Amino acid sequence: KRLSPALQYPGHAPFDAVYFDVDVYLGALLGDDVDRAVDHFRAKITADADGPDPLSAAVVVKLLLRLNRPADALRIAQEFLAMEDERGLPCPSPFELATQLGDYAAFAETARRRRDPVHYLAGLIAEKTKMPTPGRALTNSRPSR
């Protein structure tokens, strides 16, 4: 922060003010002004006049996941990353996040926005049957004796 501006090099969004932005990001991970940090990086998603920046959105998604706020991460991913090729994302895709959360309505909505009828139908069926999320044990509907 106190480094002379002549010695501060420019970065790339969302870390365009490298030292300040890294300080805000790491501070959030330590629990300092978490909401302010999320707002700071969320504003960078739409700061470019050319449209939303997918890399900035991915950073916000990863930050929210590290802050144990997966539902918020899913909302950001759905809003800004739904149309991106998930193979190139540096964070979990909206489909992955929805599956991890067991939010198959969000899964179906992402597929609808992508005009993907197969995943849309899969999301509707999963939501209707409430398939278990990966990592969760299946529960037996019969009472134990």
SVG drawing of the C-alpha trace seen along z (x, -y; Angstrom):
<svg xmlns="http://www.w3.org/2000/svg" viewBox="-41 -7 51 61">
<polyline fill="none" stroke="black" stroke-width="0.4" points="0.0,0.0 2.8,-2.4 4.9,-1.4 5.6,-4.3 3.2,-4.4 6.3,-4.3 7.1,-0.9 3.5,0.5 2.9,2.3 -0.6,2.7 -2.3,6.1 -5.2,7.6 -8.8,7.6 -9.9,8.4 -6.5,7.7 -5.8,4.5 -4.7,2.6 -2.5,5.6 -1.4,4.7 -4.8,3.2 -6.8,6.0 -4.7,8.8 -4.9,7.1 -8.7,7.1 -8.9,10.7 -6.5,12.1 -8.2,10.0 -11.5,11.5 -10.0,15.0 -8.8,14.0 -12.3,12.7 -11.7,9.0 -14.5,7.0 -15.8,10.1 -18.9,8.4 -16.9,5.4 -14.4,7.6 -17.1,9.6 -18.8,6.3 -15.4,5.0 -14.7,8.0 -18.3,8.3 -18.2,4.7 -15.3,5.6 -17.4,8.2 -19.4,5.5 -16.8,2.7 -15.8,3.2 -17.9,1.4 -17.5,4.4 -19.6,6.6 -19.2,8.9 -15.7,10.2 -15.8,14.0 -12.4,14.1 -13.6,11.6 -16.8,13.7 -14.7,16.8 -12.6,15.1 -15.8,14.1 -17.1,17.6 -13.9,19.0 -13.8,16.4 -17.3,17.2 -16.6,20.9 -13.5,20.3 -15.8,18.3 -18.2,21.2 -20.9,19.4 -21.7,21.9 -25.3,20.7 -24.0,17.2 -21.3,18.7 -23.9,20.5 -25.9,17.3 -22.9,15.5 -21.9,18.4 -25.5,18.6 -25.7,14.9 -22.3,14.4 -20.8,17.9 -23.8,19.8 -23.0,19.2 -19.2,19.9 -17.6,23.1 -17.1,24.8 -13.9,26.6 -12.1,23.2 -13.4,22.0 -10.9,21.6 -13.7,22.3 -16.6,24.8 -19.3,24.3 -22.9,23.5 -23.8,27.1 -21.1,28.4 -22.2,26.0 -25.9,26.8 -25.1,30.5 -22.9,30.1 -25.7,28.2 -28.4,30.5 -30.2,27.5 -31.5,29.2 -33.9,26.3 -30.8,24.1 -29.3,26.9 -32.4,26.9 -32.5,23.1 -28.8,23.0 -29.6,25.5 -32.6,23.6 -30.5,20.4 -28.0,22.4 -30.8,23.9 -29.6,27.4 -32.7,29.6 -30.9,32.8 -29.5,31.1 -32.7,29.2 -34.8,32.3 -32.2,34.0 -32.5,31.1 -36.3,31.2 -36.3,35.0 -33.6,34.7 -35.6,31.9 -38.8,33.9 -37.2,37.0 -34.7,35.1 -31.8,37.4 -29.1,37.3 -26.2,35.0 -22.7,36.6 -21.0,37.3 -24.3,37.6 -25.3,41.1 -28.5,42.5 -31.0,42.7 -33.2,45.7 -36.8,44.8 -37.6,47.6 -37.1,47.0 -34.2,48.8 -35.0,51.5"/>
</svg>
